[in-house]
Amino acid sequence: MELEIAVLFGTGVGGFDPPVFYPAGSQLLGLTVGDFNVDGIPDVAGVEVLSESIRVWFGDGTGGLDFQQDYTVGGQPFFARAGDLNGDGADDLAVADSLSESITILLNDGSGSFSTGGQVAVGTDPMHIAADDFNGDGNLDLATANSRSQSISILLGRGDGSFDTAPDLPDWSPDFLAAGDWNNDQIPDLASLNFGAGLRIYLGEGDGTFTLLNGYAAGLASGGRLAADDLDEDGITDLAFGGTRSVTVFFGEGGGEFEAPPLLFSGANGARRTQVTDLNGDGLNDLVTVGAGWAIGVRLGAGGGEFGSPVSYTVSCAEEQRVQDGLHGRVPFNAKRVRSCLV
């Protein structure tokens, strides 16, 4: 069954035009955006779980996508992160291979063509990748959420696309990670999210190691990835993620602490993706969620951590199909739909 990517163009006032669809393969799980051919136009890559590959599309400058090529990666890829891993100014790709217990590194030659930079061993069932400069050497580093080994692997970039490994962080079966500066010390920190257990906050020491600061009960998050940004204009980073009919927001208090209990805002049913961005150009961050049936929910920021009433947009989808083959006998929330949406 052929899947599709849905692209919705913003109107500039917080709304979206009807979606435009592009063929996307048979089992596309997730998308990442980068500038792969260094033309200043966003491009797209997506992991194909059953064919164990990643697909690359170039943006054409008008919002369209031109398919380029598939690249083979490790066993059952689950997530991809774009970033410049070797310092040449072109975005490379790091792919979490859940079955291979590794990260596949694909290095970009600057034209948008990729070659393998090898595989780096991590924990069991890597689900997600966060990226930042964790040890302050100017090179991009990676952290992986290893769900089954209940750990976070830290990979310190050497600046040439290869990595040194730091000691793993013990965690509670992390599903998603976010990197940011929670305590305003100019050193990247980490947050991990587990679907049932909640949120954990780790403070970076500046040398690639981290210290657990606190944990917060967060209810049952239905697969919503962590979004990190300042939602109440106080200069402190906040965290948001999707849940059943809601978006959970933890407001940062400074020092790495977050307000508890969190605030809940109604959103798209079963919000599986949460993004924070300024949709209407008013200088305030807005919340965007993609939920069950690919309903897109928008709440425009009103300032001070308040948001307007939710507005929904529906992306017409083909019949649902569940990825049953493999994936360690379970079906993760972001593998259930036949159509991927890029907002």
Sequence and secondary structure as in RCSB ss.txt:
>XXXX:A:sequence
MELEIAVLFGTGVGGFDPPVFYPAGSQLLGLTVGDFNVDGIPDVAGVEVLSESIRVWFGDGTGGLDFQQDYTVGG
QPFFARAGDLNGDGADDLAVADSLSESITILLNDGSGSFSTGGQVAVGTDPMHIAADDFNGDGNLDLATANSRSQ
SISILLGRGDGSFDTAPDLPDWSPDFLAAGDWNNDQIPDLASLNFGAGLRIYLGEGDGTFTLLNGYAAGLASGGR
LAADDLDEDGITDLAFGGTRSVTVFFGEGGGEFEAPPLLFSGANGARRTQVTDLNGDGLNDLVTVGAGWAIGVRL
GAGGGEFGSPVSYTVSCAEEQRVQDGLHGRVPFNAKRVRSCLV
>XXXX:A:secstr
  EEEEE  B SSS B   EEEEEES EEEEEEE SSSSSS EEEEEETTTTEEEEEEE SSS EEEEEEEE SS
SEEEEEEE SSSSSS EEEEEETTTTEEEEEEE SSS EEEEEEEE SSSEEEEEEE SSSSSS EEEEEETTTT
EEEEEEE SSS EEEEEEEE S   EEEEE SSSSSS EEEEEETTTEEEEEEE SSS EEEEEEE      S  
 EEE SSSSSS EEEEEETTEEEEE EEETTEE SS EEEE STT  EEEEE SSSSSS EEEEE GGGEEEEE 
EEETTEE   EEEE          S GGG   GGGS SEEEE 
